[in-house]
Amino acid sequence: MNVDLNEISMNLVPYPRLHYLTSAQSPLTTFDKMLAPRKIDQAFSDAFTRDFQLVSADPFRHTFLAAALLVRGAVTASDLRRNIDK
């Protein structure tokens, strides 16, 4: 599936004046560090923590109107549903 960043912002923002998007990346890695494989549940919870935000914002002090989680790899629909329901 191809998704453009413009399409993501158009689909997530309900009103034109609410056009601020924040982003996070989980897990944060570099090429010189090899991390052990992580569980999908941990990656989902990390995406909403302050340490993994790419901007200076605390996600627990603000309200989310919408969220888009883009995943790739060996992730099943049941893994996604379980973490979305949390």
C-alpha positions as CSV (number, residue, x, y, z in Angstrom):
1,M,0.0,0.0,0.0
2,N,1.3,3.4,-0.9
3,V,0.6,6.3,1.5
4,D,1.7,9.9,1.1
5,L,2.2,12.1,4.1
6,N,-0.3,14.6,2.6
7,E,-2.9,11.8,2.5
8,I,-2.2,11.0,6.1
9,S,-2.8,14.5,7.3
10,M,-5.9,15.0,5.2
11,N,-7.4,11.8,6.6
12,L,-6.5,12.4,10.2
13,V,-7.3,16.1,10.7
14,P,-11.1,16.7,10.9
15,Y,-10.9,20.6,10.6
16,P,-8.4,22.7,8.6
17,R,-7.4,24.8,11.6
18,L,-6.3,21.6,13.4
19,H,-3.3,20.9,11.3
20,Y,-0.6,20.0,13.8
21,L,0.8,16.5,13.5
22,T,3.3,15.0,15.9
23,S,5.4,11.9,15.1
24,A,7.1,9.2,17.0
25,Q,9.2,6.2,15.9
26,S,9.4,3.0,17.8
27,P,11.9,1.5,18.1
28,L,14.5,4.3,17.8
29,T,17.6,2.6,16.4
30,T,20.8,3.5,14.6
31,F,22.8,1.4,12.2
32,D,25.7,1.0,14.7
33,K,23.4,-0.4,17.4
34,M,21.9,-3.8,17.1
35,L,18.9,-4.2,19.3
36,A,17.3,-7.4,20.3
37,P,14.0,-8.2,18.6
38,R,11.1,-6.5,20.4
39,K,7.6,-7.5,21.0
40,I,4.9,-5.8,19.0
41,D,3.1,-4.9,22.3
42,Q,6.2,-3.0,23.5
43,A,6.6,-1.2,20.2
44,F,3.0,0.0,20.3
45,S,3.3,1.3,23.9
46,D,6.6,2.9,23.1
47,A,5.1,4.9,20.3
48,F,3.0,6.8,22.7
49,T,5.7,7.6,25.3
50,R,7.6,10.8,25.6
51,D,11.0,9.1,25.0
52,F,10.1,8.1,21.4
53,Q,8.5,11.3,20.3
54,L,10.3,13.2,17.5
55,V,9.1,16.5,18.8
56,S,9.3,18.0,22.3
57,A,5.8,17.0,23.5
58,D,4.4,14.8,26.2
59,P,1.6,12.7,24.7
60,F,0.0,12.1,28.1
61,R,-0.5,15.8,28.7
62,H,-2.4,16.3,25.4
63,T,-5.4,15.0,23.6
64,F,-5.2,12.9,20.5
65,L,-8.0,13.4,18.0
66,A,-6.6,10.6,15.8
67,A,-3.6,8.4,15.5
68,A,-2.1,6.5,12.6
69,L,0.2,3.6,13.3
70,L,2.2,2.5,10.2
71,V,3.7,-1.0,10.7
72,R,5.6,-3.3,8.5
73,G,7.0,-6.8,8.8
74,A,5.5,-9.9,10.5
75,V,2.6,-8.2,12.2
76,T,-0.9,-9.8,12.1
77,A,-4.2,-8.1,12.2
78,S,-4.9,-9.7,15.6
79,D,-1.7,-8.1,17.0
80,L,-2.9,-4.7,15.7
81,R,-6.4,-5.1,17.1
82,R,-5.2,-6.2,20.5
83,N,-3.0,-3.1,20.8
84,I,-5.6,-0.7,19.5
85,D,-8.1,-1.9,22.0
86,K,-5.7,-1.2,24.9
